[in-house]
Amino acid sequence: MKRIVINKNEAGMVVKNNVVKRVLTEGSYWLGFRETLKIYDMAESFNVNHDIDVLLTIPEFKALVEVVEVMDTEVCLVFVNNHFKFLLEAGRHVFWKGMNEYRFQIENMEHYEVPETISKAYLKANVFKKFLSNFQVEVYQNALLFVNGEFVKELKTGEYFFWNMFNSINVRTIDSRIQQMEIQGQEILTKDKVQVRLNFNLQFKVVDIRIALIENVEYINQLYCLMQMAIRSYVGNYTLDNLLENKDSLSEYILNDNVEKAERLGLNLISAGVKDIILPGEIRDIMNQVLVAEKRAQANIITRREETASTRSLMNTAKLLEENAMLFRLKEMEYVEKIAEKINNISVSGNGQIVDQLKQLFLHK
């Protein structure tokens, strides 16, 4: 016989012939012949080498442990003293009741949605990474959720977690802000067979994400092709001169004529405009020559208009002088005064008719 002592928060297993005979808690005991004792600290993890099913048939042992059964489609959150500690996968798990208070939260992963009963603070822990798919939808985005290849719902701004162990999860996002498209270097023949190169700018916005992503393949490329064809159709119906005169109407045509086609892509056209119309070198030289000729013609017209106005003014002045002798004399004096300004000294003799003498003198000179 041997006397043994089991301390508080300990469990003792009495073994005989490799079989657990009884389980002891705090107190003093005697061991019988060929009996051995194995003491376990219940503050530590459960680590017993005996068959758990056999042990559970012993009432004293069963009272000392927590047994958690986690199915293949489940995961279990373990809280110790109300603090999340770790995660349990499928299997049977045993814990000493001991000094710690355990709480177990079992969640089924067959459905893709993670319940709100699990805090996002726990879901971001590393132990969850193999079980979850995490997605962030920004404020400027819209998103679609696909589970096992099937569209489920539209996601708004926020952070999302989904079980991915038994489901294939895919989230497709799209930018909901106004976007810009550059259609550059489009070489097109006008109606009069002049090849021009055109650069075009377009602004658009995705207004229906389901149509854009589900009903269309590469909606951006489709919009680009749609705009290409619309531009070519418009330019091909105009001569070069008409095109240059009406290039602003191309923007109106693009916006108005393609509204329904854009809606079938889930898009809304906002604005459009021609950035450049680039002409071939020889055409550009001819256009420059025409422009120079036009400006010269305009300059000649202005010159002729001024000459005509000047002649008309002289005619009116002559008519006034002819009708008014005093005005004529004043004009003569003004004329003499202007000439005199350029002569240093003038000698005049005789009395009367001085203006006539000056007039004769200047005319003689």
C-alpha positions as CSV (number, residue, x, y, z in Angstrom):
1,M,0.0,0.0,0.0
2,K,1.2,3.5,-0.8
3,R,-0.3,6.8,0.4
4,I,-0.7,9.6,-2.2
5,V,-1.9,13.2,-2.2
6,I,-3.8,14.9,-5.0
7,N,-3.5,18.7,-4.9
8,K,-6.1,21.3,-5.9
9,N,-6.6,21.6,-9.7
10,E,-5.1,18.2,-10.3
11,A,-6.5,15.0,-11.5
12,G,-5.0,11.6,-10.7
13,M,-5.5,8.4,-12.8
14,V,-5.0,5.1,-11.0
15,V,-3.7,2.6,-13.6
16,K,-3.4,-1.2,-13.2
17,N,-2.3,-3.5,-16.0
18,N,-2.4,-0.4,-18.4
19,V,-6.1,0.1,-17.6
20,V,-7.4,3.2,-15.8
21,K,-9.3,1.9,-12.7
22,R,-10.4,5.2,-11.2
23,V,-9.9,8.9,-11.4
24,L,-9.0,10.9,-8.2
25,T,-9.5,14.6,-7.4
26,E,-8.1,16.7,-4.5
27,G,-7.4,14.7,-1.3
28,S,-5.4,11.8,0.2
29,Y,-5.6,8.2,-1.1
30,W,-4.0,4.8,-0.9
31,L,-2.7,2.9,-3.9
32,G,-3.3,-0.9,-4.0
33,F,-0.9,-3.6,-5.1
34,R,0.5,-3.1,-8.6
35,E,-1.4,0.2,-9.0
36,T,0.4,3.3,-10.3
37,L,-0.7,6.9,-10.4
38,K,-0.5,9.5,-13.1
39,I,-1.2,13.1,-12.1
40,Y,-2.4,15.7,-14.6
41,D,-2.5,19.5,-14.1
42,M,-5.9,20.7,-15.2
43,A,-4.7,24.2,-15.9
44,E,-2.7,22.7,-18.9
45,S,-3.9,21.3,-22.2
46,F,-5.5,17.8,-22.1
47,N,-2.9,15.2,-23.0
48,V,-3.9,11.7,-21.9
49,N,-2.6,8.6,-23.7
50,H,-5.6,6.4,-22.8
51,D,-8.6,5.8,-25.0
52,I,-11.0,8.7,-24.5
53,D,-14.1,6.6,-25.1
54,V,-13.0,4.3,-22.3
55,L,-12.3,7.2,-20.0
56,L,-15.7,8.7,-20.6
57,T,-17.3,5.6,-19.1
58,I,-15.8,6.6,-15.8
59,P,-18.2,9.0,-14.1
60,E,-15.4,10.8,-12.1
61,F,-13.5,11.5,-15.3
62,K,-16.5,12.7,-17.2
63,A,-17.2,15.2,-14.5
64,L,-13.7,16.7,-14.9
65,V,-13.7,17.4,-18.7
66,E,-15.5,19.3,-21.5
67,V,-15.9,17.2,-24.6
68,V,-16.5,19.1,-27.9
69,E,-17.5,17.2,-31.1
70,V,-16.8,19.2,-34.2
71,M,-18.3,17.8,-37.4
72,D,-16.5,17.8,-40.8
73,T,-18.5,20.8,-42.0
74,E,-18.0,22.8,-38.8
75,V,-15.5,24.9,-37.0
76,C,-15.4,25.8,-33.3
77,L,-14.4,29.0,-31.7
78,V,-12.9,28.5,-28.2
79,F,-13.2,31.2,-25.6
80,V,-11.2,31.0,-22.4
81,N,-12.5,33.2,-19.6
82,N,-14.6,35.0,-22.2
83,H,-11.5,35.7,-24.5
84,F,-11.2,34.2,-27.9
85,K,-8.1,31.9,-27.9
86,F,-8.1,29.5,-30.9
87,L,-10.1,27.6,-33.4
88,L,-11.0,23.9,-33.5
89,E,-11.3,21.9,-36.7
90,A,-13.3,18.7,-37.2
91,G,-12.8,16.0,-34.6
92,R,-13.3,15.3,-30.9
93,H,-11.6,17.7,-28.5
94,V,-11.3,17.3,-24.7
95,F,-10.5,20.1,-22.2
96,W,-10.0,20.0,-18.4
97,K,-12.6,22.0,-16.6
98,G,-10.0,23.1,-14.0
99,M,-9.4,26.8,-13.2
100,N,-10.4,28.1,-16.6
101,E,-13.9,28.7,-17.9
102,Y,-14.3,27.5,-21.4
103,R,-17.0,28.5,-23.9
104,F,-17.4,26.8,-27.3
105,Q,-19.1,28.4,-30.3
106,I,-19.7,25.9,-33.2
107,E,-20.4,27.3,-36.7
108,N,-21.5,25.5,-39.8
109,M,-19.5,26.3,-42.9
110,E,-21.8,24.7,-45.5
111,H,-23.5,28.0,-46.1
112,Y,-21.3,30.7,-47.6
113,E,-22.4,33.5,-45.3
114,V,-20.5,34.1,-42.1
115,P,-23.1,34.8,-39.3
116,E,-23.0,38.2,-37.5
117,T,-22.5,36.3,-34.2
118,I,-18.8,36.1,-35.1
119,S,-17.0,39.4,-34.6
120,K,-15.0,40.7,-37.5
121,A,-12.1,41.2,-35.0
122,Y,-11.9,37.4,-34.6
123,L,-12.3,36.8,-38.4
124,K,-9.2,38.8,-39.1
125,A,-7.1,36.4,-37.0
126,N,-4.6,34.2,-38.8
127,V,-6.3,31.0,-37.7
128,F,-9.3,31.9,-39.9
129,K,-7.4,32.5,-43.1
130,K,-7.7,29.0,-44.5
131,F,-11.5,28.9,-43.9
132,L,-12.5,32.4,-45.2
133,S,-12.4,34.6,-48.2
134,N,-12.2,38.3,-47.4
135,F,-13.3,41.1,-49.7
136,Q,-13.3,44.9,-49.4
137,V,-15.7,47.0,-51.6
138,E,-14.6,50.6,-51.6
139,V,-17.0,53.6,-51.6
140,Y,-16.4,54.2,-55.3
141,Q,-17.1,50.6,-56.3
142,N,-20.0,48.3,-56.8
143,A,-19.6,44.5,-56.7
144,L,-21.3,41.2,-57.5
145,L,-21.1,38.0,-55.5
146,F,-20.9,34.7,-57.2
147,V,-21.1,31.4,-55.3
148,N,-20.1,28.2,-57.1
149,G,-20.4,30.2,-60.4
150,E,-23.9,31.4,-59.7
151,F,-24.8,35.1,-59.2
152,V,-26.1,35.6,-55.7
153,K,-26.4,39.3,-55.0
154,E,-25.0,42.8,-55.4
155,L,-22.6,44.0,-52.7
156,K,-22.5,47.6,-51.5
157,T,-19.6,49.4,-49.8
158,G,-18.1,47.5,-46.9
159,E,-15.9,44.5,-45.8
160,Y,-17.2,41.0,-46.4
161,F,-16.2,37.5,-45.1
162,F,-17.4,34.2,-46.7
163,W,-16.8,30.6,-45.8
164,N,-14.8,29.1,-48.7
165,M,-14.2,25.5,-47.5
166,F,-17.2,24.1,-49.3
167,N,-18.0,26.9,-51.7
168,S,-16.2,28.6,-54.5
169,I,-16.5,32.4,-53.8
170,N,-15.9,35.1,-56.4
171,V,-16.5,38.8,-56.0
172,R,-16.3,41.0,-59.1
173,T,-16.0,44.7,-58.6
174,I,-16.5,47.6,-61.0
175,D,-15.6,51.3,-60.6
176,S,-18.7,53.4,-60.3
177,R,-17.0,56.7,-60.9
178,I,-17.0,58.7,-64.2
179,Q,-14.4,57.1,-66.5
180,Q,-12.7,58.4,-69.6
181,M,-11.9,56.7,-72.9
182,E,-9.5,57.9,-75.5
183,I,-10.1,56.8,-79.1
184,Q,-6.9,57.8,-80.9
185,G,-5.4,57.6,-84.4
186,Q,-8.6,56.7,-86.2
187,E,-7.7,56.9,-90.0
188,I,-11.0,57.5,-91.9
189,L,-11.9,58.4,-95.5
190,T,-14.2,61.4,-95.9
191,K,-17.0,61.4,-98.5
192,D,-14.6,63.2,-100.9
193,K,-11.9,60.5,-100.4
194,V,-9.6,62.5,-98.1
195,Q,-7.9,60.4,-95.4
196,V,-8.0,62.1,-92.0
197,R,-6.8,61.0,-88.7
198,L,-9.1,61.7,-85.8
199,N,-8.6,61.7,-82.0
200,F,-11.8,61.4,-79.9
201,N,-12.5,61.7,-76.2
202,L,-15.5,60.1,-74.3
203,Q,-16.7,60.2,-70.7
204,F,-19.0,57.4,-69.4
205,K,-20.2,55.8,-66.2
206,V,-21.4,52.3,-65.3
207,V,-25.0,52.5,-64.1
208,D,-26.0,48.8,-64.1
209,I,-23.3,46.5,-62.9
210,R,-25.3,43.4,-63.6
211,I,-25.8,44.2,-67.3
212,A,-22.1,45.3,-67.6
213,L,-20.6,42.2,-66.0
214,I,-23.2,39.4,-66.5
215,E,-24.8,40.1,-69.8
216,N,-21.7,41.4,-71.6
217,V,-18.1,40.2,-72.1
218,E,-15.5,42.9,-71.8
219,Y,-17.9,45.8,-71.9
220,I,-15.0,48.3,-72.1
221,N,-13.9,46.8,-75.4
222,Q,-17.4,46.7,-76.7
223,L,-17.9,50.4,-75.9
224,Y,-14.6,51.2,-77.7
225,C,-15.7,49.3,-80.9
226,L,-19.2,50.9,-80.7
227,M,-17.6,54.4,-80.6
228,Q,-15.2,53.5,-83.5
229,M,-18.1,52.4,-85.8
230,A,-20.1,55.5,-84.9
231,I,-17.2,57.9,-85.7
232,R,-16.5,56.2,-88.9
233,S,-20.1,56.2,-90.0
234,Y,-20.4,59.9,-89.3
235,V,-17.1,61.0,-90.9
236,G,-17.8,58.9,-94.0
237,N,-20.9,60.9,-94.8
238,Y,-19.2,64.3,-94.9
239,T,-16.8,66.0,-97.2
240,L,-13.6,67.4,-95.7
241,D,-14.9,71.0,-95.7
242,N,-18.2,69.9,-94.1
243,L,-16.4,67.9,-91.5
244,L,-14.2,70.8,-90.5
245,E,-17.2,73.1,-90.3
246,N,-19.4,70.7,-88.4
247,K,-17.0,68.8,-86.1
248,D,-18.9,69.9,-83.0
249,S,-22.0,68.1,-84.3
250,L,-20.0,64.8,-84.2
251,S,-20.1,64.9,-80.4
252,E,-23.9,65.4,-80.4
253,Y,-24.3,62.6,-82.9
254,I,-22.2,60.2,-80.7
255,L,-24.1,61.0,-77.6
256,N,-27.7,61.1,-79.1
257,D,-27.4,58.2,-81.5
258,N,-25.8,55.7,-79.1
259,V,-27.7,56.1,-75.9
260,E,-29.7,52.9,-76.2
261,K,-26.6,50.9,-77.4
262,A,-24.7,52.1,-74.4
263,E,-27.6,51.2,-72.1
264,R,-27.4,47.6,-73.4
265,L,-23.9,47.6,-72.0
266,G,-25.0,49.0,-68.6
267,L,-23.4,52.4,-69.3
268,N,-24.4,56.0,-69.5
269,L,-22.7,58.3,-71.9
270,I,-21.9,61.6,-70.3
271,S,-19.9,63.7,-72.8
272,A,-17.9,63.4,-76.0
273,G,-15.6,65.6,-78.0
274,V,-13.2,65.7,-81.0
275,K,-9.7,66.5,-79.8
276,D,-7.9,66.6,-83.1
277,I,-8.5,66.3,-86.8
278,I,-5.1,65.7,-88.4
279,L,-4.9,66.2,-92.2
280,P,-2.4,64.6,-94.6
281,G,0.7,66.8,-95.3
282,E,-0.2,67.9,-98.8
283,I,-3.8,68.7,-97.8
284,R,-2.5,70.7,-94.9
285,D,-0.2,72.7,-97.2
286,I,-3.1,73.4,-99.6
287,M,-5.3,74.5,-96.7
288,N,-2.6,76.8,-95.5
289,Q,-2.3,78.4,-98.9
290,V,-6.0,78.8,-99.1
291,L,-6.0,80.5,-95.7
292,V,-3.2,82.9,-96.7
293,A,-5.1,83.8,-99.9
294,E,-8.3,84.4,-98.0
295,K,-6.4,86.7,-95.5
296,R,-4.8,88.6,-98.3
297,A,-8.1,89.0,-100.0
298,Q,-9.6,90.3,-96.8
299,A,-6.7,92.7,-96.4
300,N,-7.3,94.0,-100.0
301,I,-10.9,94.5,-99.3
302,I,-10.2,96.5,-96.2
303,T,-7.6,98.6,-98.1
304,R,-10.1,99.3,-100.9
305,R,-12.8,100.2,-98.4
306,E,-10.5,102.7,-96.7
307,E,-9.4,104.3,-100.1
308,T,-13.0,104.6,-101.1
309,A,-13.9,106.3,-97.8
310,S,-10.9,108.7,-98.2
311,T,-11.9,109.6,-101.8
312,R,-15.5,110.2,-100.7
313,S,-14.3,112.5,-97.9
314,L,-12.1,114.5,-100.4
315,M,-15.1,114.9,-102.7
316,N,-17.3,116.2,-99.9
317,T,-14.6,118.6,-98.9
318,A,-14.1,119.9,-102.5
319,K,-17.9,120.5,-102.8
320,L,-17.9,122.5,-99.6
321,L,-15.0,124.7,-100.7
322,E,-16.6,125.3,-104.1
323,E,-19.8,126.5,-102.5
324,N,-18.2,128.7,-99.7
325,A,-15.5,131.2,-100.7
326,M,-14.6,132.0,-97.1
327,L,-14.1,128.4,-96.3
328,F,-11.9,128.2,-99.4
329,R,-9.8,131.1,-98.1
330,L,-9.4,129.5,-94.7
331,K,-8.3,126.3,-96.3
332,E,-5.7,128.2,-98.4
333,M,-4.3,129.8,-95.2
334,E,-4.1,126.4,-93.5
335,Y,-2.3,125.1,-96.6
336,V,0.2,128.1,-96.5
337,E,0.7,127.6,-92.7
338,K,1.7,124.0,-93.2
339,I,4.2,125.0,-95.9
340,A,5.6,127.8,-93.9
341,E,6.4,125.4,-91.1
342,K,9.1,124.0,-93.3
343,I,10.7,127.4,-94.3
344,N,13.0,129.4,-92.0
345,N,12.6,133.0,-93.5
346,I,10.1,134.6,-95.9
347,S,10.4,138.2,-97.2
348,V,7.2,139.8,-98.4
349,S,6.9,143.4,-99.9
350,G,4.0,145.4,-101.1
351,N,0.6,146.1,-99.5
352,G,-2.5,144.0,-99.7
353,Q,-3.2,140.6,-101.1
354,I,-0.3,139.1,-99.0
355,V,-1.9,135.7,-99.0
356,D,-2.1,135.8,-102.8
357,Q,1.5,136.8,-103.0
358,L,2.5,133.9,-100.7
359,K,0.4,131.6,-102.8
360,Q,2.1,132.7,-106.0
361,L,5.5,132.5,-104.3
362,F,5.0,128.9,-103.2
363,L,3.5,127.9,-106.5
364,H,6.5,129.5,-108.2
365,K,8.9,127.5,-106.1
